[in-house]
Amino acid sequence: MSEPRFDVSVDQNKYLPAGGTEVHAIVSVEASGGAVAAPPGAAAEVIIIDTSGSMSYPATKLRSAVDAAVAAVDTLRDGVHFAIIAGNDTARMVYPASNELVTASDATRGKARAALRKLKAFGGTAIGSWLRLADELFDAHQDGVRHAILLTDGKNQHETDEELDAVLFRCGGRFVCDCRGVGTDWKVAELRRVASALLGSVDIVADPQDLVADFQAMTEAAMGKAVADVLLRVWTPQTATLKFVKQVMPSVEDLTGRRVQSGPQAGDYPLGAWGAESRDYHLCVEVAPNEVGKELRAAWVKLVVPGGAGQEERVLASGNVLAAWTDDEAESTRINARVAHYTGQAELADVIQQGLRAREEGDLATATARLGRAVQLADEAGNDPITALLRKVVDVEDAATGTVRLKRDVAKADEMSLDTRSTKTVRTRGGGA
């Protein structure tokens, strides 16, 4: 089965003024055509359901979680390896009974459904123990696409932050995990920490009845992944420094700290598994100043699939980030539209989270200023979904100037929705980005 075709394009203004040192570029990666998914035997899925005591209040919460897990199991293709974990202050197998993945078939899906229907809610919450068991289950399947879904309704009260961090460090790069919080009693920052470390998404499902559709969509997306463990390799010349690498589409995620040295002046950044999709990355390179008329390669980017089991690594696509010095002020001061757009989107995520935190702490002046700036940035970018969420938290007097008033009464679900979705980005109006 053939893989998708990967293409890399670089959008930037390469021109710097005399003495200029900072180069910005948007690297767009698109995977299209080829396989629609990995071969079934090369895909593995683990579904993790919170079964702590709070999941029984109200009782519809656990019932909806079970229905959602059933929908996910029914979405699995024949031949995919899978398992289901129940989590409270410990982790235990729901299906199969033994610590292993089984192959999806009509028979195993039926047994999984029956096991799920027997779930009871009791005990506390220790998310790290759930992920540790998932990691053990994935251990024998590291050559394929590995995906987990984690659902919780509460805070991680039965282990320390250090214990959770240790598990996240251990699991990083070993599987992708999409996280969902049901209801409003969980902590967005905590679940975002898990999703970020494991290259997954985080979102709120305020109404348990919406879990089924969400789980089905996540599983369908996972089943559509065809290539596991893609890396972005960035080489820079000896006289240059890579200041940051950020994913900026479809969400903002700073990858800078995940660099793994891969050769002289080169480092690898994990991008996770890919299907037919496109993503954008913002690179900033600091170069040594040069004389007018000089041009050089500031960075060389490659998409790489690492070798395994005796296989050599493969380069899927590549592109160049350039730097050229000019005395033409019009050229050197022109800000690339896509760079400007995504710089604004990254700022948008920051000011929303800062504003909500200030509001929670009672610093209303800071909250108003930050959320006003967020309204302004969302309006400029045409980020209509975020604008709609912001309007549930503030009354907008003038979007263009960011003039807003904080709403007195805000539903907790609306506040958490804005927080979880603050990192979701859009391309520029008219598809220019």
SERODREN-831569 format. One line per 8 residues: number of its first residue (from 0); their letters; for each residue x, z, y of C-alpha. Coordinates in Angstrom, 2 decimals. Each point is the difference from the previous one (the first is absolute). Layout:
<pts>
NUM = a = X Z Y  ...
</pts>
This chain:
<pts>
0 = mseprfdv = 0.00 0.00 0.00  1.45 -0.99 3.39  0.45 2.45 2.86  -1.46 -0.42 3.48  2.11 -2.00 2.41  1.64 2.18 2.65  0.74 -1.27 3.50  1.83 1.77 2.83
8 = svdqnkyl = -0.35 -0.92 3.67  1.68 1.67 2.97  -1.61 0.22 3.44  2.19 1.16 2.89  1.50 -0.77 3.37  3.65 -0.40 -0.95  1.26 -0.20 3.59  1.79 2.99 1.53
16 = paggtevh = 1.38 0.38 3.51  3.76 0.33 0.49  0.87 3.44 -1.40  -3.31 0.24 -1.89  0.17 1.82 -3.34  -3.49 0.50 -1.47  -1.71 -2.62 -2.17  -3.61 0.34 -1.18
24 = aivsveas = -1.67 -2.21 -2.62  -3.21 -0.13 -2.02  0.69 -1.04 -3.59  -3.14 -1.37 -1.66  -0.22 -0.13 -3.77  -2.71 -1.99 -1.74  -0.64 -0.23 -3.73  -2.37 -2.75 -1.08
32 = ggavaapp = -0.97 -2.08 -3.02  1.48 0.57 -3.44  -1.28 2.82 -2.16  -3.02 1.95 1.17  1.31 3.13 -1.75  2.68 1.34 -2.26  -0.49 -0.59 -3.75  -2.27 2.80 -1.26
40 = gaaaevii = 2.71 1.61 -2.12  2.21 0.23 3.09  -2.54 1.97 2.06  -0.69 3.74 -0.15  -2.67 2.09 1.74  -0.45 3.78 0.23  -3.15 1.50 1.53  0.34 3.57 1.32
48 = idtsgsms = -3.19 1.95 0.71  -0.09 3.35 1.77  -1.97 2.43 -2.17  0.63 3.16 2.02  -2.90 2.37 0.53  -0.93 -1.43 3.39  -0.88 -3.33 -1.63  -3.20 1.64 -1.25
56 = ypatklrs = -1.23 0.76 3.53  -2.20 -1.96 0.21  -0.37 -1.07 -3.62  -0.41 -3.62 1.08  3.68 -0.04 0.98  1.36 0.28 -3.55  -2.74 -2.26 -1.36  0.92 -2.66 2.55
64 = avdaavaa = 3.71 0.38 -0.81  -0.75 -0.49 -3.68  -2.13 -3.06 0.76  2.84 -1.37 2.12  2.56 0.55 -2.77  -2.34 -1.73 -2.45  -0.27 -2.96 2.37  3.80 -0.16 0.23
72 = vdtlrdgv = 0.36 0.07 -3.78  -2.59 -2.75 -0.35  1.99 -2.12 2.50  3.18 0.13 -2.09  0.88 -3.23 -1.76  0.44 -0.02 -3.77  3.58 0.83 -0.90  0.78 2.12 3.08
80 = hfaiiagn = 1.51 3.40 -0.85  -1.97 2.91 1.48  -0.71 3.73 -0.05  -2.15 2.53 1.86  1.24 3.36 1.29  -2.08 2.99 1.13  1.70 2.17 2.60  -0.53 3.53 1.24
88 = dtarmvyp = 2.80 2.59 0.20  1.44 -1.82 -3.01  -0.30 -3.56 -1.34  -1.60 -0.86 -3.31  -0.82 -3.17 -1.88  -3.61 -1.18 0.03  0.65 -3.18 -1.97  1.82 -0.48 -2.24
96 = asnelvta = 0.55 3.56 -1.25  3.73 -0.61 -0.49  2.52 -0.52 2.82  0.14 -3.78 -0.13  -1.70 -3.12 1.29  -2.38 -1.96 -2.22  -0.91 -3.68 0.05  -3.27 -0.93 1.71
104 = sdatrgka = -2.63 -1.46 -2.32  -3.74 0.37 -0.49  0.69 2.88 -2.41  2.45 1.92 2.19  -2.06 -0.50 3.15  -3.00 1.43 -1.87  1.98 3.06 -1.10  1.29 0.49 3.54
112 = raalrklk = -3.54 -0.09 1.39  -1.12 2.61 -2.53  2.95 2.27 0.83  -0.69 -0.28 3.72  -3.63 1.05 -0.43  1.20 3.35 -1.40  2.03 1.00 3.06  -0.63 3.43 1.57
120 = afggtaig = 1.25 1.30 3.32  2.01 3.25 0.16  3.28 1.40 1.29  2.19 -0.87 2.98  2.04 -2.93 1.31  3.64 -0.89 -0.77  0.42 -3.70 0.74  3.68 -0.06 -0.93
128 = swlrlade = -0.79 0.94 -3.60  -2.48 -2.89 -0.21  2.58 -2.49 1.24  2.67 1.40 -2.32  -2.21 -0.68 -3.03  -0.78 -3.51 1.30  3.73 -0.63 0.36  0.57 1.03 -3.61
136 = lfdahqdg = -2.74 -2.37 -1.14  1.53 -2.90 1.95  3.48 0.70 -1.36  -0.26 -2.47 -2.89  -1.45 -2.74 2.24  2.58 -0.34 2.78  0.38 -3.77 -0.47  -3.57 -0.80 1.07
144 = vrhaillt = -2.43 0.56 2.87  -0.77 3.73 0.17  -2.91 1.32 2.07  -1.80 3.32 0.33  -3.16 1.12 1.78  -0.12 3.62 1.16  -3.23 1.64 1.16  -0.20 3.49 1.48
152 = dgknqhet = -2.45 1.99 2.09  2.20 2.87 1.10  3.32 1.32 1.21  3.07 0.36 -2.19  -0.25 3.79 -0.19  1.61 0.81 -3.34  3.53 -1.28 0.56  2.43 0.10 2.92
160 = deeldavl = 0.86 -2.90 2.28  3.48 0.05 -1.52  -1.40 -0.35 -3.51  -2.13 -2.98 1.04  2.93 -1.60 1.83  2.18 0.32 -3.10  -2.63 -1.82 -2.09  -0.41 -2.72 2.63
168 = frcggrfv = 3.76 -0.53 0.08  0.03 -0.30 -3.79  -2.96 -2.42 -0.08  1.10 -2.23 2.89  0.54 -3.57 -1.18  -1.41 0.72 -3.45  -3.66 -0.79 0.75  -2.34 -0.81 2.89
176 = cdcrgvgt = -2.77 2.49 0.72  -3.13 -0.57 2.11  -1.47 3.31 1.18  -3.57 0.82 0.93  -1.47 3.15 1.50  -3.67 0.63 -0.67  -1.98 2.12 2.43  1.69 1.69 2.98
184 = dwkvaelr = 1.79 3.07 -1.41  3.34 -1.71 -0.74  2.98 -0.52 2.33  0.71 -3.52 1.20  3.70 0.67 0.68  0.48 1.41 -3.49  -1.57 -2.95 -1.81  1.72 -2.47 2.35
192 = rvasallg = 3.31 1.59 -1.06  -0.77 -0.77 -3.64  -1.20 -3.55 0.66  2.96 -0.77 2.26  2.58 1.25 -2.50  -1.62 -2.08 -2.75  -0.57 -3.17 2.07  -3.77 0.29 -0.27
200 = svdivadp = -2.98 0.29 2.33  -1.94 3.04 1.16  -3.63 0.06 1.07  -3.02 2.23 0.29  -3.15 -0.41 -2.07  -2.30 2.28 1.95  -3.04 -0.64 -2.19  0.66 0.48 -3.75
208 = qdlvadfq = -2.51 -2.77 -0.72  2.49 -2.49 1.46  2.67 0.86 -2.56  -1.12 -2.51 -2.62  0.44 -3.05 2.23  3.31 1.34 1.33  1.47 0.66 -3.45  -1.13 -3.39 -1.21
216 = amteaamg = 1.64 -1.71 2.99  3.27 1.89 -0.47  0.13 -0.85 -3.70  -0.78 -3.67 0.63  2.82 -0.10 2.55  2.39 1.61 -2.48  -1.02 -2.47 -2.69  0.90 -2.79 2.43
224 = kavadvll = 3.65 1.06 0.33  2.39 -2.43 -1.69  3.53 1.12 0.91  1.19 3.61 -0.15  2.72 1.72 2.03  0.79 -2.63 2.63  2.84 0.97 2.36  0.75 -1.10 3.55
232 = rvwtpqta = 3.79 -0.36 0.21  1.48 -0.07 3.49  3.60 -0.97 0.68  1.57 0.48 3.43  3.49 -0.95 1.23  2.67 2.68 0.39  -0.52 0.12 3.75  -3.77 0.64 -0.30
240 = tlkfvkqv = -2.19 2.99 -0.85  -3.49 -0.19 -1.48  -1.98 2.47 2.12  -3.31 -0.11 -1.89  -2.14 -1.86 -2.53  -3.77 0.52 0.22  -2.92 -1.52 -1.80  -2.46 -0.88 2.77
248 = mpsvedlt = -2.69 -1.96 -1.87  -2.40 0.84 -1.66  0.98 3.54 1.00  2.81 1.76 1.83  2.57 1.55 -2.34  3.56 0.89 1.03  2.35 -1.08 -2.80  3.24 0.82 1.83
256 = grrvqsgp = 0.75 3.19 -1.91  -0.52 -1.66 -3.39  3.07 -2.18 0.23  2.11 -0.21 -3.14  3.44 -1.53 0.46  0.22 -3.22 -2.04  3.34 -1.47 1.06  2.38 -0.35 2.94
264 = qagdyplg = -2.09 0.22 3.18  -3.24 -0.42 -2.00  -2.83 2.35 -0.87  -3.22 -0.24 -2.01  -3.44 1.18 1.14  -2.82 0.39 -2.59  -3.12 -2.12 0.52  -1.88 0.91 -3.19
272 = awgaesrd = -2.07 -2.41 -2.07  -1.34 -3.33 1.25  -2.90 -2.28 -0.73  -1.30 -2.88 2.14  0.33 1.60 3.45  2.00 0.09 3.22  1.80 2.82 1.78  2.05 0.24 3.19
280 = yhlcveva = 3.12 2.05 0.71  1.64 0.92 3.31  3.81 0.07 0.04  2.17 1.24 2.86  3.74 -0.78 -0.08  2.61 1.22 2.46  2.78 -2.57 0.39  3.28 0.07 1.89
288 = pnevgkel = -0.32 -1.75 3.40  1.36 -3.53 0.14  0.72 -2.69 2.56  -2.58 -2.46 1.28  -0.37 -3.00 -2.30  0.86 1.88 -3.21  -2.50 0.14 -2.89  0.25 2.00 -3.22
296 = raawvklv = -2.02 1.22 -2.94  -1.09 3.55 0.84  -1.59 0.55 -3.41  -0.59 -1.84 -3.26  -3.15 1.07 -1.82  -0.78 -0.67 -3.64  -2.87 0.83 -2.31  1.50 1.22 -3.25
304 = vpggagqe = -1.37 0.96 -3.41  2.55 2.31 -1.65  1.32 -0.85 -3.44  -0.93 2.09 -3.01  0.50 0.01 -3.75  2.97 -2.34 0.18  -1.56 -2.30 2.61  1.66 -0.92 3.27
312 = ervlasgn = -1.69 0.70 3.32  -1.90 -2.87 1.58  -0.23 -1.07 3.64  -3.55 -1.14 0.79  0.47 -1.11 3.62  2.24 0.58 3.01  0.19 -0.37 3.77  2.29 0.56 2.98
320 = vlaawtdd = -0.24 2.17 3.11  2.06 -1.56 2.79  1.60 1.14 3.24  1.06 -2.35 2.79  1.27 0.92 3.48  -1.23 -1.88 3.06  0.15 0.17 3.79  -3.52 -1.44 0.19
328 = eaestrin = -2.01 3.02 1.15  -3.32 -1.60 -0.97  1.20 -0.41 -3.59  1.58 3.44 -0.37  -2.91 1.96 1.49  -2.76 -1.71 -1.98  -1.55 2.54 -2.38  -1.06 -1.50 -3.30
336 = arvahytg = -3.78 0.33 -0.28  0.02 1.20 -3.60  2.72 2.57 0.64  -1.98 1.31 2.98  -3.23 0.09 -2.00  1.42 1.98 -2.89  1.96 2.33 2.27  -3.36 0.84 1.56
344 = qaeladvi = -1.63 0.49 -3.41  2.72 2.48 -1.02  -0.49 1.88 3.27  -3.76 -0.04 -0.61  0.41 1.87 -3.30  2.27 2.56 1.66  -2.22 0.74 3.00  -3.14 0.35 -2.15
352 = qqglrare = 1.67 2.58 -2.22  1.52 1.80 3.02  -3.37 0.01 1.75  -1.91 1.37 -2.96  2.64 2.69 -0.54  -0.18 1.02 3.68  -3.79 0.11 -0.19  0.16 2.27 -3.05
360 = egdlatat = 2.46 2.29 1.82  -2.24 0.21 3.08  2.31 -2.01 2.29  -2.79 -2.11 1.42  2.05 -1.61 2.78  2.56 -1.38 -2.46  -2.75 -1.02 -2.41  -1.81 -1.93 2.74
368 = arlgravq = 3.20 -1.75 1.14  1.11 -0.99 -3.52  -3.42 -1.15 -1.18  -0.49 -1.88 3.29  3.25 -1.83 -0.63  -1.23 -0.73 -3.53  -3.19 -1.57 1.35  2.08 -2.15 2.35
376 = ladeagnd = 2.36 -1.16 -2.79  -2.83 -0.70 -2.43  -1.80 -2.03 2.64  3.14 -2.03 0.80  0.65 -0.71 -3.68  -3.59 -0.87 -0.84  0.00 2.75 -2.63  -3.77 0.26 -0.15
384 = pitallrk = -0.21 2.34 -3.05  2.21 2.60 1.72  -1.87 -0.46 3.29  -3.27 0.78 -1.79  1.48 3.15 -1.54  1.46 1.12 3.35  -3.42 -0.31 1.63  -1.29 2.66 -2.41
392 = vvdvedaa = 2.57 2.45 1.39  0.10 -0.95 3.71  -2.34 -1.46 2.59  1.70 -3.10 1.41  -0.36 -0.50 3.75  2.56 -2.83 0.33  1.74 -1.38 -3.09  2.45 -2.13 2.01
400 = tgtvrlkr = 1.45 3.05 1.77  -0.55 2.46 -2.85  -2.35 2.18 2.02  -1.94 2.19 -2.43  -1.77 3.35 -0.36  0.19 2.07 -3.17  -3.31 0.35 -1.79  -1.06 3.63 -0.30
408 = dvakadem = -1.40 -0.22 -3.51  1.79 -2.21 -2.50  -0.85 -0.22 -3.69  2.93 1.10 -2.16  -0.34 -3.15 -2.11  0.30 -2.21 3.10  3.14 1.82 1.14  1.58 -0.27 -3.46
416 = sldtrstk = -0.96 -3.67 -0.29  1.80 -0.73 3.26  3.05 1.94 -1.19  0.25 -1.62 -3.44  -0.57 -3.53 1.33  2.22 0.34 3.08  2.86 -1.81 -1.78  -2.10 -3.02 -0.99
424 = tvrtrggg = 0.96 -3.01 2.09  -1.43 -3.38 0.91  1.57 -3.33 0.87  -0.32 -1.26 3.56  -3.15 -1.68 1.22  -0.13 -3.63 -1.05  2.40 0.58 -2.88  3.06 -0.29 2.21
432 = a = 1.68 2.79 -1.93
</pts>
